[in-house]
Amino acid sequence: MTLTLGFHGGAGTVTGSRFLLTAGQHQVLVDCGLFQGLKSLREMNWRRTAFDPRAVDSLVLTHAHIDHCGYIPRFVRDGFRGPIYCTRATAELAPIVLMDAAKLQEEDADYANRKGYSKHHPALPLFDARDVEHALRYLRPVPYGREVDLPGGFTATFHNAGHILGSAHVQVQSPREHGHTRMVFSGDLGRTDMPLHIDPEPLPLCDTLVLESTYGGRQHDPAPLQEQLRKPFDAAIRRGGTILIPAFAVARAQLVTLMLDDLMDQGLLPRIPIHIDSPMAADVTGIYERHLESGELDPGTGEPRRGRLFPAGVRLHRTIEESRQLNNLEGPRVIIASSGMLTGGRVLHHLARLLPDGKNLLVLVGYQAAGTRGRRLLDGERTLRIHGQDVPVNCHWISVDGLSAHADEDGLVDWVKAAPHKPATIFLAHGEPDASEALAAKLTAAGFHPVVPQLDRAYEFIPASRHWRQV
């Protein structure tokens, strides 16, 4: 019986993570994410998977970001019926994330039908709310550190990855016939010494590591985060401008708000209103507050505010009417809205209103994938197309890498170097080609054996050498 590992997403791209382990008649899928960004990537969500969802025994989920979990409703719709193992916090976040994704799918299909631009008549969503409700029945939450038996003789153990609440790197052990081969799937690895989330747990013993490479070839700005934010924010406040922060509703919106509140508490910035314009971020904030005492979070300076993550002055906007009210409010103030890569959501309405005015400030606080408006802005475009109109970028804008929840290249390499046993093979996934190749060069120089897999390629494990060969 052979053991194979297939890369059916998260290879050559930072999205769509799907890694398939096969041992005889048994299959385990690690992550089941949506492809995002370039149109060519988004269209891959509609193709039939290279493997039969009905043949997969179980799914192991590293965390609740859409590029790792967003395809699950469609996967279940197409026939998957096994358990979905994840941490307890991920099981709380996933319903919010997936229901939001379903809503966007349904809205996009409805818009395409009304405008008549779809190749399909009628245009249909990739999945809908009913598909999400069906998929959620298969979630099986487990605590960190407890070994879980998977169908077919595999086992899985979740370790805190420090990326978002509930995130994990997962140690998977193969069936006895393969000598209990140990593999670790990093998911998205967090950073050390960051507010809100605790440091990632060390890399456990493994023969094979599937490592994210999002920030391969890049280092985060070493300047203190407070300094990166204080000067441009203070200038915008003095101009009377509105500061718009596109931020992911899960983790990033909470981290940014916490840091801004700390700056204002310390007198480093004037106290101005902060608005979180996202019903999803509001719901996620409630989950974070329920976990303040769990040991999975580090809320930073001071004690938790009686179960609240933010002070009462932070306004959470849930309804469309509450969102529209922001259009009539002058600066200075801060508006935090999703999505973080400017691909959709309420942030687009704020962008269309605020980009043309030079007194305002746009702040990018995370990775911007190829094909997104955020990446086009970083690449120097002076207009952004929003709702069919070309909107000029006259406002000030900055990109703050220091707020990224991903480890940079040095952080990834240091995490691997600290392992109790040197992995025989390191597959570099979840990164654009240049990033993966840069990290591969760094790991090779450090004495490791990295492999950069291509999409839909599979590898067979060779027990004698503890390496893998492409099949």
C-alpha positions in Angstrom: 0.0 0.0 0.0 1.5 3.4 -1.1 1.1 6.7 0.6 0.6 9.7 -1.7 0.3 13.4 -1.2 -1.5 15.5 -3.9 -1.5 19.3 -4.2 -4.9 20.3 -5.6 -4.8 23.9 -4.4 -2.4 26.2 -2.6 0.3 25.3 -5.2 1.6 28.2 -7.3 -0.9 30.5 -5.6 -1.7 31.8 -2.1 -5.3 30.6 -2.3 -7.4 27.4 -2.6 -5.4 25.2 -0.2 -6.3 21.5 -0.7 -3.8 18.7 0.2 -4.9 15.1 -0.3 -3.4 12.2 1.5 -4.1 8.8 0.1 -3.3 5.4 1.7 -4.8 2.5 -0.2 -8.6 3.1 -0.3 -8.5 5.8 2.4 -8.2 9.5 1.8 -7.7 12.5 4.1 -8.1 16.1 2.7 -6.2 18.9 4.6 -8.0 22.2 4.0 -10.6 22.9 1.4 -10.2 26.5 0.3 -11.6 28.8 -2.3 -9.4 30.2 -5.1 -9.3 34.0 -5.1 -7.6 36.9 -7.0 -7.0 36.5 -10.7 -10.0 35.6 -12.9 -8.1 32.5 -14.0 -7.9 31.4 -10.4 -11.5 32.2 -9.5 -12.7 30.1 -12.4 -10.9 27.1 -10.9 -13.6 27.0 -8.2 -16.0 25.9 -10.9 -14.0 23.0 -12.3 -14.6 19.5 -11.1 -12.0 18.4 -8.4 -9.3 16.1 -9.6 -10.5 13.6 -7.0 -13.9 12.3 -6.0 -15.4 14.1 -3.0 -17.3 10.9 -2.2 -14.1 8.9 -1.8 -12.6 11.2 0.9 -13.0 9.8 4.4 -12.3 12.9 6.4 -11.3 16.6 6.2 -8.8 18.3 8.5 -9.2 22.1 8.6 -6.3 24.3 9.8 -8.4 27.5 10.3 -11.4 29.5 9.2 -10.0 31.8 6.5 -11.9 31.5 3.3 -8.8 30.4 1.2 -8.6 27.4 3.6 -12.2 26.6 4.3 -14.4 28.4 1.7 -14.9 25.4 -0.7 -16.3 23.1 2.0 -20.0 23.8 1.2 -19.5 23.0 -2.5 -17.4 19.9 -1.5 -20.3 18.6 0.6 -22.8 19.4 -2.1 -20.7 17.4 -4.5 -20.8 14.3 -2.3 -18.4 14.5 0.6 -20.0 13.0 3.8 -17.1 12.5 6.2 -16.3 14.3 9.5 -14.6 17.7 9.3 -12.1 18.0 12.2 -11.0 21.4 13.4 -10.3 23.3 16.6 -13.2 24.5 18.8 -12.8 28.2 17.9 -12.6 27.3 14.2 -15.9 25.5 14.6 -17.4 28.8 15.9 -15.9 31.0 13.2 -16.5 28.8 10.2 -20.3 29.3 10.2 -19.9 33.1 10.1 -17.3 33.0 7.4 -19.1 30.4 5.2 -22.5 32.1 5.5 -20.9 35.4 4.4 -19.3 33.7 1.5 -22.7 32.1 0.5 -24.3 35.5 0.6 -21.7 37.0 -1.7 -22.0 34.1 -4.1 -25.8 34.6 -4.2 -25.5 38.3 -4.7 -23.0 37.9 -7.5 -25.2 35.4 -9.3 -28.3 37.7 -8.9 -26.3 40.7 -10.2 -25.1 38.7 -13.2 -28.6 37.7 -14.0 -29.9 41.3 -13.7 -27.1 42.7 -15.9 -27.0 39.7 -18.3 -23.2 39.4 -18.5 -22.9 35.7 -17.4 -22.1 33.0 -19.9 -24.6 30.8 -18.0 -28.3 31.3 -18.1 -29.3 31.6 -15.4 -26.1 32.3 -13.4 -26.0 30.2 -10.3 -24.0 30.6 -7.1 -21.1 28.2 -6.4 -23.0 27.4 -3.2 -25.8 28.9 -1.2 -26.9 29.2 2.5 -28.6 25.8 2.4 -25.3 24.2 1.3 -23.5 25.9 4.2 -26.1 24.7 6.7 -25.7 21.1 5.4 -21.9 21.3 5.5 -21.8 22.6 9.1 -23.4 19.3 10.3 -20.1 17.6 9.6 -17.9 19.8 11.8 -16.2 17.9 14.6 -14.4 20.3 17.0 -11.5 19.0 19.0 -9.1 20.6 21.5 -5.5 21.5 20.9 -3.0 18.8 21.7 -5.4 15.8 21.7 -4.7 13.1 19.1 -7.7 12.3 17.0 -8.2 9.0 15.2 -9.2 9.5 11.5 -10.8 6.9 9.3 -8.2 4.5 7.6 -5.7 4.5 10.4 -4.5 8.2 10.2 -4.3 10.3 13.3 -4.3 14.1 13.6 -3.1 16.5 16.4 -3.8 20.2 16.3 -1.2 22.8 17.6 -1.8 26.5 17.9 -0.4 28.4 14.9 -0.9 31.9 16.3 -2.4 33.2 13.0 -6.0 33.8 14.0 -8.2 32.5 16.8 -8.5 28.8 16.4 -5.7 28.4 13.8 -3.6 25.3 13.9 -0.6 23.5 12.3 -1.6 19.9 12.2 0.5 16.8 12.8 -0.9 13.9 10.8 0.4 10.4 11.3 0.0 7.8 8.5 -1.4 4.3 9.1 0.7 1.6 10.7 1.6 0.1 7.3 3.7 3.2 6.6 5.6 3.1 9.9 3.5 5.9 11.4 5.1 8.5 9.0 4.7 11.9 10.6 3.7 14.9 8.5 2.9 18.5 9.6 0.7 20.9 7.6 1.6 24.4 8.7 -1.7 26.1 7.6 -0.9 29.8 7.9 1.8 30.4 10.5 1.5 33.4 12.7 4.2 35.8 14.0 5.9 36.1 17.4 5.5 39.0 19.8 2.3 40.3 18.2 -0.7 41.7 20.1 -4.0 39.7 20.4 -2.7 36.3 19.2 -0.2 34.2 21.1 3.0 33.0 19.5 2.9 29.8 17.3 3.7 26.6 19.1 7.0 25.0 18.0 7.1 22.7 15.1 6.5 19.1 16.4 8.4 16.0 15.3 7.8 15.3 11.6 9.4 13.6 8.6 7.6 15.8 6.1 6.5 19.4 6.4 4.0 21.2 4.2 4.9 24.8 4.8 3.2 28.0 3.7 5.4 30.4 1.8 3.2 33.5 1.5 6.0 35.9 2.5 8.9 34.0 1.0 11.6 36.5 -0.1 10.1 39.2 2.1 10.7 40.6 5.6 8.3 42.6 7.6 9.2 46.2 8.3 11.3 46.1 11.5 10.1 49.6 12.6 7.8 49.4 15.7 4.2 49.1 14.6 3.1 52.1 16.6 5.6 54.3 14.7 4.4 52.9 11.3 0.9 53.9 12.2 1.3 57.1 14.3 2.9 59.5 11.8 0.6 58.9 8.7 -2.5 58.7 11.0 -1.6 61.9 12.8 -1.2 63.7 9.5 -4.5 62.5 8.2 -6.2 63.5 11.5 -4.7 67.0 11.2 -6.1 67.3 7.7 -9.5 66.4 9.0 -9.5 63.3 6.8 -11.2 59.9 7.1 -8.9 57.0 7.5 -10.2 53.9 5.7 -8.7 50.5 6.6 -9.8 47.6 4.5 -9.3 44.6 6.8 -10.3 41.0 6.9 -13.3 40.5 9.3 -11.6 37.6 11.0 -8.6 38.7 13.2 -7.3 41.7 11.3 -10.2 44.0 12.1 -9.9 43.1 15.8 -6.1 43.5 15.8 -6.1 46.9 14.1 -8.9 48.3 16.4 -7.0 47.1 19.5 -3.8 48.7 18.4 -5.5 52.0 17.5 -7.2 52.1 20.8 -3.8 51.5 22.6 -2.3 54.4 20.6 -5.1 56.7 21.6 -5.0 55.6 25.3 -1.2 56.4 25.3 -1.9 59.9 23.9 0.1 59.1 20.8 -2.9 59.8 18.7 -5.9 62.1 19.4 -9.0 60.2 20.4 -11.3 60.0 17.3 -14.2 57.8 16.5 -13.5 54.2 15.3 -16.2 52.5 13.2 -16.1 48.8 12.3 -18.5 48.6 9.3 -19.0 44.9 9.0 -21.7 42.6 10.5 -19.3 39.7 10.0 -16.5 41.5 11.9 -19.0 42.3 14.7 -20.0 38.7 15.0 -16.4 37.6 15.0 -15.5 40.1 17.7 -18.2 38.5 19.9 -16.4 35.1 19.4 -13.1 36.7 20.3 -14.6 38.2 23.4 -15.9 34.7 24.5 -12.3 33.4 24.2 -10.5 36.2 26.1 -10.1 33.9 29.1 -9.2 30.7 27.2 -5.5 31.3 27.0 -5.6 31.3 23.2 -5.5 35.1 23.1 -3.2 37.9 24.4 -5.3 41.1 24.5 -2.2 43.1 25.2 -1.8 45.9 27.8 -4.3 46.1 30.5 -7.0 43.7 31.7 -9.9 42.6 29.5 -12.7 45.2 29.8 -15.2 43.0 31.6 -15.4 40.6 28.7 -15.1 43.3 26.0 -12.3 43.4 23.5 -12.8 47.1 22.7 -14.0 50.1 24.7 -17.6 51.2 24.4 -16.6 54.1 22.0 -15.9 51.7 19.2 -19.0 51.6 17.0 -20.0 48.3 15.3 -22.1 48.8 12.2 -24.3 45.8 11.3 -27.1 47.0 9.1 -27.0 48.6 5.7 -28.6 51.7 7.1 -25.9 52.0 9.8 -23.3 51.7 7.1 -25.0 54.4 5.0 -24.9 56.8 7.9 -21.1 56.9 7.6 -21.5 58.7 4.3 -22.8 61.7 6.1 -20.0 61.9 8.8 -17.1 64.2 8.3 -13.6 63.3 9.4 -11.4 62.9 11.3 -12.5 59.3 12.0 -11.5 55.7 11.3 -13.6 53.3 9.2 -12.6 49.6 9.2 -14.4 47.5 6.6 -13.9 44.3 4.7 -12.6 43.0 2.4 -8.9 43.3 3.1 -7.9 43.0 -0.6 -10.6 45.4 -1.8 -12.3 42.6 -3.7 -15.8 43.2 -2.5 -18.0 44.0 0.4 -18.9 47.4 2.1 -15.3 48.7 1.7 -16.0 49.3 -2.1 -18.7 51.9 -1.3 -16.3 53.7 1.1 -13.5 53.6 -1.5 -15.6 55.1 -4.2 -16.4 58.0 -1.9 -13.0 58.6 -0.2 -10.4 57.8 -2.8 -10.8 61.0 -4.8 -10.2 63.3 -1.8 -6.6 64.2 -1.0 -7.3 64.7 2.7 -8.2 61.1 3.3 -5.9 58.1 4.0 -6.2 54.5 2.8 -4.3 52.0 4.8 -3.6 48.5 3.4 -2.8 46.2 6.4 -2.3 42.7 4.9 -1.2 40.6 1.9 -2.6 41.7 -1.4 -2.9 38.8 -3.8 -2.4 39.1 -7.6 -5.5 40.3 -9.5 -7.0 42.2 -6.6 -7.6 45.9 -6.4 -5.2 46.1 -3.5 -2.4 44.6 -5.6 -3.1 46.9 -8.5 -2.8 49.9 -6.1 0.5 48.6 -4.8 1.7 48.1 -8.4 1.1 51.8 -9.1 -2.3 52.1 -10.7 -3.8 55.6 -10.2 -7.4 54.6 -10.8 -9.4 51.7 -9.4 -12.5 50.4 -11.2 -15.4 50.2 -8.7 -19.0 49.4 -9.6 -18.3 50.0 -13.3 -16.6 53.4 -12.8 -12.9 54.3 -12.8 -12.3 56.1 -9.5 -9.1 58.3 -9.3 -6.8 57.6 -6.4 -6.1 61.1 -5.1 -6.0 60.3 -1.4 -2.9 59.4 0.5 -2.3 55.7 1.0 0.2 53.4 2.7 0.8 49.7 3.1 1.7 48.5 6.6 3.2 45.0 6.4 3.9 45.0 10.1 0.2 44.1 10.7 0.4 41.0 8.7 -0.7 37.8 10.6 1.8 35.7 8.5 5.4 35.0 9.5 7.9 36.5 7.1 10.7 34.6 5.5 13.0 34.7 8.5 10.1 33.8 10.8 9.3 30.7 8.7 13.0 29.6 8.5 13.5 30.1 12.2 10.4 28.0 13.0 11.7 25.2 10.9 15.3 25.4 12.3 13.9 25.1 15.9 12.3 21.7 15.1 13.4 18.8 17.4 14.1 16.7 14.3 15.1 17.9 10.8 12.3 17.2 8.3 13.5 15.0 5.4 11.3 16.9 2.9 9.7 20.4 3.1 6.9 21.1 0.5 6.4 24.8 0.0 2.8 25.6 -0.6 0.4 28.5 -0.3 2.6 31.1 -2.0 3.0 32.8 -5.4 5.8 31.2 -7.5 8.5 33.9 -6.8 7.8 33.7 -3.0 8.0 29.9 -2.9 11.2 29.8 -4.9 12.8 32.5 -2.7 12.0 30.5 0.4 13.2 27.3 -1.2 16.6 29.0 -1.8 16.8 30.1 1.8 15.9 26.7 3.2 18.4 25.0 0.8 21.2 27.2 2.1 20.2 26.2 5.6 20.6 22.5 4.8 17.0 21.5 4.2 15.4 19.7 1.2 12.6 21.9 -0.1 10.3 21.0 -2.9 8.0 23.5 -4.7 5.0 21.4 -6.0 2.9 22.3 -9.0 -0.9 22.3 -9.0 -2.5 18.9 -9.2 0.8 17.0 -8.9 1.1 14.1 -6.5 4.0 12.6 -4.7 4.6 9.0 -3.4 6.4 8.4 -0.1 9.5 6.3 -0.2 9.9 4.7 3.3 13.5 3.7 2.9 14.7 7.3 2.3 11.9 9.2 4.0 11.6 11.3 0.8 8.9 11.6 -1.9 9.0 11.1 -5.6 6.6 12.7 -8.1 4.1 10.3 -9.7 
